[in-house]
Amino acid sequence: MSIVQDIRSAFSRRDNALMQLILLNVLVFAGLIVLRTILTVSSASGYYPPVLRQLELSSSLPVLLRHPWTVLTYAFTHEGFFHILFNLLNLYWFGQLVREYLGDRRLVSIYVLGALAGAAIFLLSYNLIPAFQPAVGSPMIGASAAVTAIIVAGATLLPDFTFMLILIGPVKIKWIAAVVVLISLAGVNGGNPGGEIAHLGGALLGFVFIKQLQAGRDLGRPIQAVGNWVSNLFSRRPAMRVSTTRRAEPVAAASSGSGKKPAVANQPLQDEIDTILDKISRSGYESLSKEEKQKLFRASQQ
């Protein structure tokens, strides 16, 4: 199977959101490397900055108005090897955790909303805080804000979940998230204040997303609706068939004394999922019974 077929296969699966996010970042990174190399050897390197401006997020509002899509594309754009390496490693480690408990759609929602929150904080800071206004026009690229949202979301959902870190040993995710936020706060005084502020925006989004989800409100529904619309737009729909015969449906399956629609078999109710998530937050995933784990898994596939 060729590389192109492998990529198409990865994007055709609905249960592969984490690898799709990673692959999008890698494809953009590789594409920019190839383009920059071609322009350099052809003595046309001056064309590269205008191309990059189509992807990077500028802190200048007039530039943003001409490139509104950059509030999202910046979160899939990297230039430095170590920049993309550390972002994608964190996305893979912490994204697996979030995906396991909340499913693919909510993982994508946190990534996208984290990127948008980071962009909003970045723009507001450079245009409203006097200390940053001399640097208005500075661009930002990288998935750090979106990845930070996923890290903090995981820590908010499962604060006592433990990672084994090389040379350190077992560390609870809540302490990892706290260090990430602290480093971002310290970095505001450094050479990349805009990027560090964007990290804080992503962190805030990750925390709020989980708290709202535990309260029964899914902030990712608009993102999921757009994703479903795009998926339906590009998917081939089978031709409709008209049948003149119809099998009689049993009426006795529904209770005549209730006006509610019958529930789909084996589909867990939202109240049950909220209760399970609360239990995970208090006692960890291992405290769940086998039945509760199965309910959580079924809910993540919806």
Order of alpha helices (4+ residues) and beta strands (2+ residues): alpha-alpha-alpha-beta-alpha-alpha-alpha-alpha-beta-alpha-beta-beta-alpha-alpha-alpha-alpha-alpha
